[in-house]
């Protein structure tokens, strides 16, 4: 693993700010970049869509209006350590709060890379007991931090425990590792995934086609061969992917790799991330364009996590407008409006 050196006059990235302030960013928020991420960068500069996601920026020291340490309200829905239970049928299980890399726009940036790297055994046992005690829970989502920084042995222990809970039907993993640290997708890890008695869905976090290096592609093929259903999650980020052409290229590349684009997240109001945020109007317009270009296989759902812990909602452009009782005006993919009367 390679950790980015704290910037100084000789090694600070181009366009990311003054060296002294960059040191202050690194002191406040975790910074780590892998060799795979460096490979994906074309330049360590602010206009590179990969570098922008990972290299510290002095604008992170600026707290914007409405930004909070817990922008999606995890704390209000955490009954025990390591669990976030916001929706009745699924829970987040966070066995680790460290990552292979640290995204500069992360909504958990106040926690990751600072607390205990791995959930202690007694807290993990309590979290699993919580899942055992609620038969409404059908899906367990391993998140964090990044669950794929765990050793295959430890991950296998979690899988075994979840497989023994009858009401848990699906195991999901949310991870940056397949693209940011693909060397971690080993035979041992794939054996754990392939040996699961329950379906494994793996949502890969990727924001730009430039991240899909040859090694990243190999890792995704290994995961597919191990029986994982592969999805993707992306965040709509200013200066990274906030145009339809860039996202179309990404989503088509993912589908070719047998990865279904799942969610495109509107950026959360985490502290020091205002320079990444687009407006909802801009995001909806991008999705309107993509709907005219991409099939449902290629197109994710545009999602907003309502601040305060109220959950995710789709904010795709609405093409249906009331025209009276049981009648509607419907906009087609070319922007033309048609009248539709319901029988």
C-alpha positions as CSV (number, residue, x, y, z in Angstrom):
1,X,0.0,0.0,0.0
2,X,1.3,3.5,-0.9
3,X,0.4,6.4,1.3
4,X,0.6,9.9,-0.2
5,X,3.4,11.9,1.4
6,X,2.2,15.1,3.1
7,X,2.6,17.8,0.4
8,X,5.5,20.2,0.6
9,X,7.1,22.7,-1.7
10,X,8.8,20.0,-3.8
11,X,6.0,17.4,-4.1
12,X,2.7,19.1,-3.8
13,X,0.2,18.3,-6.6
14,X,-0.3,20.9,-9.2
15,X,-3.4,23.1,-8.7
16,X,-4.5,21.7,-5.3
17,X,-3.3,24.6,-3.2
18,X,-0.6,26.0,-1.0
19,X,1.7,23.4,0.7
20,X,1.1,24.6,4.2
21,X,-2.7,24.4,3.8
22,X,-2.4,21.0,2.2
23,X,-0.6,19.8,5.3
24,X,-3.6,21.1,7.3
25,X,-5.9,19.1,5.1
26,X,-3.9,15.9,5.6
27,X,-4.0,16.5,9.4
28,X,-7.8,16.8,9.4
29,X,-8.8,14.2,6.9
30,X,-7.2,10.8,6.0
31,X,-5.2,10.7,2.8
32,X,-4.1,7.5,1.1
33,X,-3.5,6.7,-2.6
34,X,-2.6,3.3,-4.0
35,X,-0.2,2.5,-6.9
36,X,-3.3,1.6,-9.0
37,X,-4.8,5.0,-8.5
38,X,-1.5,6.7,-9.5
39,X,-1.5,4.5,-12.6
40,X,-5.0,5.7,-13.4
41,X,-4.0,9.4,-13.2
42,X,-2.8,11.1,-16.3
43,X,-1.4,13.9,-14.2
44,X,-1.3,14.8,-10.5
45,X,-3.2,18.0,-11.3
46,X,-6.6,19.4,-10.3
47,X,-8.0,19.0,-13.8
48,X,-7.3,15.2,-13.9
49,X,-10.6,13.4,-13.1
50,X,-8.9,10.7,-11.0
51,X,-6.4,13.0,-9.2
52,X,-9.3,15.3,-8.3
53,X,-11.0,12.4,-6.4
54,X,-8.1,11.4,-4.3
55,X,-5.5,14.1,-3.8
56,X,-6.1,16.6,-1.0
57,X,-7.3,20.1,-1.9
58,X,-7.1,23.2,0.2
59,X,-10.8,23.8,-0.4
60,X,-11.5,21.0,1.9
61,X,-10.7,23.4,4.7
62,X,-13.7,25.5,3.8
63,X,-17.0,24.4,5.5
64,X,-19.9,25.4,3.3
65,X,-23.5,26.2,4.2
66,X,-25.5,23.1,5.3
67,X,-22.5,20.9,5.6
68,X,-22.4,18.5,8.6
69,X,-20.1,15.8,10.0
70,X,-22.9,13.2,9.4
71,X,-24.7,14.5,6.3
72,X,-26.9,11.4,5.8
73,X,-27.8,10.9,9.5
74,X,-26.0,7.5,10.1
75,X,-25.9,8.3,13.9
76,X,-29.6,8.5,14.3
77,X,-30.0,5.0,12.8
78,X,-27.1,3.2,14.6
79,X,-28.6,1.0,17.4
80,X,-25.3,-0.7,18.1
81,X,-21.7,-0.2,17.0
82,X,-21.1,-1.2,13.4
83,X,-24.8,-1.2,12.4
84,X,-26.8,1.4,10.5
85,X,-30.5,0.4,10.2
86,X,-32.4,2.9,8.2
87,X,-34.7,0.7,6.1
88,X,-36.7,-2.2,7.6
89,X,-35.5,-4.9,5.2
90,X,-31.7,-4.2,5.2
91,X,-28.9,-3.0,7.4
92,X,-25.4,-1.7,6.9
93,X,-22.8,-3.8,8.7
94,X,-19.5,-1.9,8.9
95,X,-16.7,-4.3,10.0
96,X,-14.0,-1.7,9.1
97,X,-13.7,2.0,9.2
98,X,-10.5,2.2,7.1
99,X,-10.2,2.2,3.3
100,X,-7.6,1.3,0.7
101,X,-7.9,4.9,-0.5
102,X,-9.7,8.0,0.8
103,X,-12.1,9.9,-1.5
104,X,-12.0,13.6,-1.0
105,X,-15.8,13.9,-1.1
106,X,-16.6,11.0,1.3
107,X,-19.7,11.5,3.4
108,X,-18.1,9.5,6.2
109,X,-14.8,11.5,6.0
110,X,-15.0,12.6,9.7
111,X,-14.9,8.9,10.8
112,X,-13.0,6.8,8.3
113,X,-9.3,6.4,8.7
114,X,-9.4,7.7,12.3
115,X,-11.2,5.3,14.5
116,X,-10.5,1.6,15.1
117,X,-9.4,0.0,11.8
118,X,-11.5,-3.1,12.4
119,X,-14.6,-3.6,14.5
120,X,-13.4,-5.4,17.6
121,X,-14.7,-9.0,18.0
122,X,-17.1,-8.2,20.9
123,X,-18.7,-5.3,18.9
124,X,-18.9,-7.5,15.7
125,X,-20.6,-10.2,17.8
126,X,-23.1,-7.6,19.1
127,X,-23.8,-6.4,15.6
128,X,-24.4,-9.9,14.3
129,X,-26.7,-10.5,17.3
130,X,-28.7,-7.4,16.3
131,X,-29.1,-8.9,12.8
132,X,-30.2,-12.3,14.3
133,X,-32.8,-10.6,16.4
134,X,-34.7,-8.8,13.6
135,X,-36.4,-11.2,11.1
136,X,-37.4,-8.3,8.9
137,X,-33.7,-8.0,7.8
138,X,-33.3,-9.7,4.4
139,X,-30.2,-8.0,3.1
140,X,-26.9,-7.2,4.9
141,X,-24.7,-4.6,3.2
142,X,-21.0,-4.8,4.2
143,X,-19.8,-1.2,4.0
144,X,-17.6,1.1,6.1
145,X,-14.8,2.0,5.5
146,X,-14.2,-0.7,2.9
147,X,-15.0,-4.3,3.8
148,X,-12.6,-5.6,1.2
149,X,-9.6,-4.4,3.2
150,X,-10.3,-7.3,5.6
151,X,-8.3,-10.4,5.3
152,X,-10.1,-13.3,3.5
153,X,-10.1,-15.2,6.8
154,X,-11.9,-12.5,8.7
155,X,-14.3,-11.9,5.8
156,X,-15.0,-15.6,5.7
157,X,-15.9,-15.5,9.4
158,X,-18.5,-12.8,8.8
159,X,-19.9,-14.7,5.8
160,X,-20.3,-17.9,7.8
161,X,-22.1,-16.0,10.6
162,X,-24.5,-14.4,8.1
163,X,-25.1,-17.6,6.2
164,X,-26.3,-19.2,9.5
165,X,-29.0,-16.5,9.9
166,X,-32.0,-17.9,8.1
167,X,-33.9,-14.7,7.4
168,X,-30.9,-13.1,5.7
169,X,-31.3,-13.8,2.0
170,X,-28.6,-11.6,0.3
171,X,-25.2,-10.4,1.2
172,X,-24.1,-7.1,-0.4
173,X,-20.6,-5.6,-0.5
174,X,-19.9,-1.9,-1.3
175,X,-16.3,-1.4,-2.2
176,X,-13.7,0.9,-3.9
177,X,-11.1,-1.9,-3.9
178,X,-11.7,-3.5,-7.3
179,X,-10.7,-0.3,-9.1
180,X,-8.6,1.5,-6.5
181,X,-6.6,-1.5,-5.2
182,X,-7.2,-4.4,-7.5
183,X,-4.3,-6.5,-6.2
184,X,-6.5,-7.2,-3.2
185,X,-8.8,-9.3,-5.4
186,X,-6.9,-12.5,-4.7
187,X,-7.7,-16.2,-5.2
188,X,-8.3,-16.5,-1.5
189,X,-10.8,-13.6,-1.5
190,X,-12.6,-15.0,-4.5
191,X,-12.8,-18.4,-2.9
192,X,-14.6,-16.8,0.1
193,X,-17.1,-15.1,-2.3
194,X,-17.6,-18.1,-4.5
195,X,-18.2,-20.3,-1.5
196,X,-21.0,-18.2,-0.1
197,X,-24.2,-20.2,0.4
198,X,-26.2,-16.9,-0.2
199,X,-26.2,-14.6,-3.3
200,X,-23.4,-12.0,-3.2
201,X,-24.0,-8.6,-4.8
202,X,-20.9,-6.4,-5.1
203,X,-21.4,-2.7,-5.8
204,X,-18.2,-1.2,-7.1
205,X,-17.6,2.5,-6.5
206,X,-16.3,4.1,-9.7
207,X,-16.8,7.6,-11.1
208,X,-14.8,7.8,-14.3
209,X,-13.8,5.5,-17.1
210,X,-10.2,6.4,-16.6
211,X,-10.3,4.4,-13.4
212,X,-11.0,1.2,-15.4
213,X,-7.4,0.3,-15.9
214,X,-6.3,-3.1,-17.2
215,X,-5.8,-4.4,-13.6
216,X,-9.2,-3.0,-12.5
217,X,-10.8,-4.8,-15.4
218,X,-9.1,-8.1,-14.4
219,X,-10.3,-7.7,-10.9
220,X,-13.9,-7.3,-12.0
221,X,-13.6,-10.4,-14.2
222,X,-12.3,-12.4,-11.2
223,X,-15.3,-11.2,-9.1
224,X,-17.7,-12.1,-11.8
225,X,-16.1,-15.6,-12.2
226,X,-16.5,-16.0,-8.4
227,X,-20.2,-15.7,-8.8
228,X,-20.8,-12.1,-7.7
229,X,-23.5,-10.1,-9.2
230,X,-21.7,-6.8,-10.1
231,X,-23.3,-3.4,-9.8
232,X,-21.8,0.1,-9.8
233,X,-22.2,3.1,-7.7
234,X,-21.0,6.5,-8.8
235,X,-21.2,10.0,-7.4
236,X,-21.9,13.0,-9.6
237,X,-18.9,15.3,-9.1
238,X,-18.1,18.7,-10.5
239,X,-14.9,18.6,-12.5
240,X,-14.9,14.8,-12.6
241,X,-18.0,13.5,-14.4
242,X,-20.6,16.2,-14.5
243,X,-21.5,15.9,-18.2
244,X,-23.4,13.4,-20.1
245,X,-20.6,12.4,-22.4
246,X,-18.3,11.4,-19.6
247,X,-21.0,9.4,-17.8
248,X,-22.1,7.7,-21.0
249,X,-18.5,6.5,-21.6
250,X,-18.3,5.2,-18.0
251,X,-21.6,3.4,-18.0
252,X,-21.0,1.7,-21.4
253,X,-17.6,0.6,-20.3
254,X,-19.1,-0.9,-17.1
255,X,-21.7,-2.8,-19.0
256,X,-19.1,-4.3,-21.3
257,X,-17.5,-5.6,-18.2
258,X,-20.8,-7.1,-17.0
259,X,-21.3,-4.4,-14.3
260,X,-24.8,-3.0,-14.1
261,X,-24.8,0.8,-13.4
262,X,-26.9,0.9,-10.3
263,X,-26.9,4.3,-8.5
264,X,-25.6,7.8,-9.5
265,X,-25.5,9.6,-6.2
266,X,-26.0,13.4,-5.8
267,X,-23.1,14.5,-3.7
268,X,-23.8,14.7,0.0
269,X,-23.2,17.8,2.2
270,X,-20.1,16.5,3.9
271,X,-17.8,19.2,5.4
272,X,-15.3,20.7,2.9
273,X,-16.9,19.2,-0.2
274,X,-18.7,22.2,-1.7
275,X,-16.3,22.3,-4.6
276,X,-17.5,18.9,-5.8
277,X,-21.2,19.6,-5.7
278,X,-23.5,20.2,-8.7
279,X,-27.1,21.4,-8.5
280,X,-30.0,19.0,-8.6
281,X,-31.2,20.9,-11.8
282,X,-27.8,20.2,-13.4
283,X,-28.0,16.5,-12.4
284,X,-31.5,16.1,-13.7
285,X,-30.6,17.6,-17.0
286,X,-27.7,15.2,-17.4
287,X,-30.0,12.3,-16.6
288,X,-32.5,13.6,-19.2
289,X,-29.8,13.5,-21.8
290,X,-28.7,10.1,-20.8
291,X,-32.2,8.7,-20.9
292,X,-32.3,9.6,-24.6
293,X,-28.9,7.9,-25.2
294,X,-28.8,4.8,-23.0
295,X,-30.9,1.7,-22.4
296,X,-32.1,0.8,-19.0
297,X,-29.2,-1.7,-18.8
298,X,-26.6,1.1,-19.0
299,X,-28.5,3.8,-17.0
300,X,-28.4,4.0,-13.2
301,X,-30.9,5.7,-11.0
302,X,-30.1,9.2,-9.9
303,X,-30.4,9.3,-6.1
304,X,-30.4,11.9,-3.4
305,X,-29.8,11.0,0.2
306,X,-32.1,13.4,2.1
307,X,-30.0,15.2,4.7
308,X,-30.8,14.3,8.3
309,X,-31.2,10.5,7.8
310,X,-34.5,10.4,5.9
311,X,-33.2,8.0,3.3
312,X,-32.6,7.9,-0.5
313,X,-35.1,9.0,-3.1
314,X,-34.8,9.0,-6.9
315,X,-34.6,12.4,-8.4
316,X,-34.6,11.4,-12.1
317,X,-36.2,14.0,-14.4
318,X,-40.0,13.7,-14.3
319,X,-41.6,13.3,-17.7
320,X,-45.1,12.9,-16.5
321,X,-47.3,16.0,-15.7
322,X,-51.0,16.0,-14.8
323,X,-53.4,17.3,-17.5
324,X,-56.6,16.7,-15.5
325,X,-58.3,13.6,-14.2
326,X,-56.6,10.5,-15.5
327,X,-54.9,12.6,-18.2
328,X,-51.2,13.5,-18.5
329,X,-48.7,15.3,-20.6
330,X,-45.7,13.0,-21.2
331,X,-42.4,14.2,-22.5
332,X,-40.5,11.9,-24.9
333,X,-36.7,11.5,-25.1
334,X,-36.5,14.3,-27.7
335,X,-38.3,16.8,-25.3
336,X,-41.6,16.7,-27.2
337,X,-44.8,16.6,-25.2
338,X,-47.7,14.2,-25.9
339,X,-51.1,13.9,-24.4
340,X,-52.0,10.6,-22.7
341,X,-55.4,9.7,-21.4
342,X,-55.8,6.8,-19.0
343,X,-58.7,4.5,-19.8
